[in-house]
């Protein structure tokens, strides 16, 4: 959850706003009495009151926030009041942040920092660090976010401001949550909670409960997450913190949706909270929350098969996401709209939205790669210029001292070589790191495409359509529901590097039900795990097993006459041993498969994609794939294929 603190004022309520506006009117009246002889003190006081008013409106009326910020800037610039100018840019930065213009927000916070340094105002300096950290946090640049938050914490500690120290601790906790370092996250959030309680900052206490709820939610400890979210909501409702309220309704809706996905109940609770989030976010004008609420409401109506309502909300959310270029929201909206159109038998529209989903998904990966490449190139250029400048200076020094001391010349030359070698080594190291990230991203994209290739999708939809044409409506609805759950699982899993065995088994069951339908129940399948495997705790890389299962069906079983059986088992010898996933079929075997593919000039890429992902995810090389050809011991006749995936657990 993203929280931005503008000034050291937290209780946003009508009484406080009325009190400040009354104070503003008094100063206006007094200034009018003085006329043109009114001292500059009146303008600085007015700018300060406007700043506190802007803070009050920051969480429930961003248009008012911008209006007051512009007025503060105008007054402060006219009288040369630098502190007021910094306050104005702080508010304008908050406005840009709420409206998704993050680069503009960063520019404002840089101005706040520069002014703070110029006038020696530590509070402005700390605010700039804190708010810049929040922007980098939203952009996923966790290294820069932590750097700025820690700088803010250091300044706050120097000032002895416990409440703002708590802000920094909580923000640091949020970054660790995003990085899935949950122990570090909880440690920092608890520090923040204790500090907020010690100074009686109730709004800060609410924020900490919300952050702690998110930590537990991301660990799938849903009951504990719900307790913390509800406590945060209770306090926020008492204080009328509307922006926090809309965010918490979204969070609570997400918890109920997660429970519903696993247990098939509480969808109504999820919908109720999403609708509440939409109502509050429309009051504040926070377009990110409005988009999230609409898209999540649409997804629930899609599950209820209320397709017109689902399409209405998804379309509204999609429009806002397009306007604000909200990539994650676009990905979810396109995916849900594709499922809606498939259910309405509008397969052309479903395919079109599925393509848009893949385009945006690929764009997100490409943009991340481009950002990394740009950063690498900037660093390389900087290092190159630095090295060249140092080399030139060393050359001049050598020429001046050449006649006096040849030993110095040799020593200096050696230093230059070391500097250049260090620069080249550093650049090479960064390029290798970039290539690793790029290869991992490309591997994940290939794995996702292997799971959601159009051939599989539309063969499945055509099979469902054939059921409809044959008046097998009950089966058609059953498999449409299975298909929508499968696509939703693929979307959720595609955002994770590791998932639990339990999540993988559920996904494989859905996938095999659809494949069984496609091939008219031509094969049997079984999924099991032994007593040493804990499905809810043990993890495997996402998108690893399905391509192997698809290979077994397509190349092994479907080319065989007679009974066709597929066994998937999750095994471990003991608690310290690696996890083994075995995919075994009684198909035609690899020799016949390879000879057939050689004739058709076709070669499956899924195995190489899977091996590449395992290699990238496990730098120690302990994870691997072993393929065994099963043969009759008496006559050597092929009996099928066994693929064993050995996975070292990711801690």
LINGIZI-V26482 format. One record per residue. N is the residue number from 1. BURIAL is + if it has 16 or more other C-alpha atoms within 10 Angstrom, else -. Layout:
n:burial
N:BURIAL
N:BURIAL
This chain:
n:burial
1:+
2:-
3:+
4:+
5:+
6:+
7:+
8:-
9:-
10:+
11:+
12:+
13:-
14:-
15:-
16:-
17:+
18:-
19:-
20:+
21:-
22:-
23:-
24:+
25:-
26:-
27:+
28:-
29:-
30:-
31:+
32:-
33:-
34:-
35:-
36:-
37:-
38:-
39:-
40:-
41:-
42:-
43:+
44:+
45:-
46:+
47:+
48:+
49:+
50:+
51:+
52:+
53:+
54:+
55:+
56:+
57:+
58:+
59:+
60:+
61:+
62:+
63:-
64:+
65:+
66:+
67:-
68:+
69:+
70:+
71:+
72:+
73:+
74:-
75:+
76:+
77:-
78:-
79:-
80:-
81:+
82:+
83:+
84:+
85:+
86:+
87:+
88:+
89:+
90:+
91:+
92:+
93:+
94:+
95:+
96:+
97:+
98:+
99:+
100:+
101:+
102:+
103:-
104:+
105:+
106:+
107:-
108:+
109:+
110:+
111:+
112:+
113:+
114:+
115:+
116:+
117:-
118:-
119:-
120:-
121:-
122:+
123:+
124:+
125:+
126:+
127:+
128:+
129:+
130:+
131:+
132:+
133:+
134:+
135:+
136:+
137:+
138:+
139:-
140:-
141:-
142:+
143:-
144:+
145:+
146:+
147:+
148:+
149:+
150:+
151:+
152:+
153:+
154:-
155:+
156:+
157:-
158:-
159:-
160:-
161:+
162:+
163:+
164:+
165:+
166:+
167:+
168:+
169:+
170:+
171:+
172:+
173:+
174:+
175:+
176:+
177:+
178:+
179:-
180:-
181:-
182:+
183:-
184:+
185:+
186:+
187:+
188:+
189:+
190:+
191:+
192:+
193:+
194:-
195:+
196:+
197:-
198:-
199:-
200:-
201:+
202:+
203:+
204:+
205:+
206:+
207:+
208:+
209:+
210:+
211:+
212:+
213:+
214:+
215:+
216:+
217:+
218:-
219:-
220:-
221:-
222:+
223:-
224:-
225:+
226:+
227:-
228:+
229:+
230:+
231:+
232:+
233:+
234:-
235:+
236:+
237:-
238:-
239:+
240:+
241:+
242:+
243:+
244:+
245:+
246:+
247:+
248:+
249:+
250:+
251:+
252:+
253:+
254:+
255:+
256:+
257:+
258:+
259:+
260:+
261:-
262:-
263:-
264:-
265:-
266:+
267:+
268:+
269:+
270:+
271:+
272:+
273:+
274:+
275:+
276:+
277:+
278:+
279:-
280:+
281:+
282:+
283:-
284:+
285:+
286:+
287:+
288:+
289:+
290:+
291:+
292:+
293:+
294:+
295:+
296:+
297:+
298:+
299:+
300:+
301:+
302:+
303:+
304:-
305:-
306:-
307:+
308:-
309:+
310:+
311:+
312:+
313:+
314:+
315:+
316:+
317:+
318:+
319:-
320:+
321:+
322:-
323:-
324:-
325:-
326:+
327:+
328:-
329:+
330:+
331:+
332:+
333:+
334:+
335:+
336:+
337:+
338:+
339:+
340:+
341:+
342:+
343:+
344:-
345:+
346:-
347:+
348:-
349:+
350:+
351:+
352:-
353:+
354:+
355:+
356:+
357:+
358:+
359:-
360:+
361:+
362:-
363:-
364:-
365:-
366:-
367:-
368:+
369:+
370:-
371:-
372:+
373:+
374:-
375:-
376:+
377:-
378:-
379:-
380:+
381:-
382:-
383:+
384:+
385:-
386:-
387:+
388:-
389:-
390:-
391:+
392:-
393:-
394:+
395:-
396:-
397:-
398:+
399:-
400:-
401:-
402:-
403:-
404:-
405:-
406:-
407:-
408:-
409:+
410:-
411:-
412:+
413:-
414:-
415:-
416:+
417:-
418:-
419:+
420:+
421:-
422:-
423:+
424:+
425:-
426:-
427:+
428:-
429:-
430:+
431:+
432:-
433:-
434:+
435:-
436:-
437:+
438:+
439:+
440:+
441:+
442:+
443:+
444:+
445:+
446:+
447:+
448:+
449:-
450:+
451:+
452:+
453:-
454:-
455:-
456:-
457:+
458:+
459:+
460:+
461:+
462:-
463:+
464:+
465:+
466:-
467:+
468:+
469:-
470:-
471:-
472:-
473:-
474:-
475:-
476:+
477:-
478:-
479:+
480:+
481:+
482:+
483:+
484:+
485:+
486:+
487:+
488:+
489:+
490:+
491:+
492:-
493:+
494:+
495:-
496:-
497:-
498:+
499:+
500:+
501:+
502:+
503:+
504:+
505:+
506:-
507:+
508:+
509:+
510:+
511:+
512:+
513:+
514:+
515:+
516:+
517:+
518:+
519:-
520:-
521:-
522:+
523:+
524:-
525:-
526:-
527:-
528:-
529:+
530:-
531:-
532:+
533:+
534:+
535:+
536:-
537:-
538:+
539:+
540:+
541:+
542:+
543:+
544:+
545:+
546:+
547:+
548:+
549:+
550:+
551:-
552:+
553:+
554:-
555:+
556:+
557:+
558:+
559:-
560:-
561:-
562:-
563:-
564:+
565:+
566:+
567:+
568:+
569:+
570:+
571:+
572:+
573:-
574:-
575:-
576:-
577:-
578:+
579:+
580:+
581:+
582:+
583:+
584:+
585:+
586:+
587:+
588:+
589:+
590:+
591:-
592:-
593:+
594:+
595:-
596:-
597:-
598:-
599:-
600:-
601:-
602:-
603:-
604:-
605:-
606:+
607:-
608:-
609:+
610:+
611:+
612:+
613:+
614:+
615:+
616:+
617:+
618:-
619:-
620:-
621:-
622:-
623:+
624:+
625:+
626:-
627:-
628:-
629:-
630:+
631:-
632:-
633:-
634:-
635:-
636:-
637:-
638:+
639:+
640:+
641:+
642:+
643:+
644:+
645:+
646:+
647:+
648:+
649:+
650:-
651:-
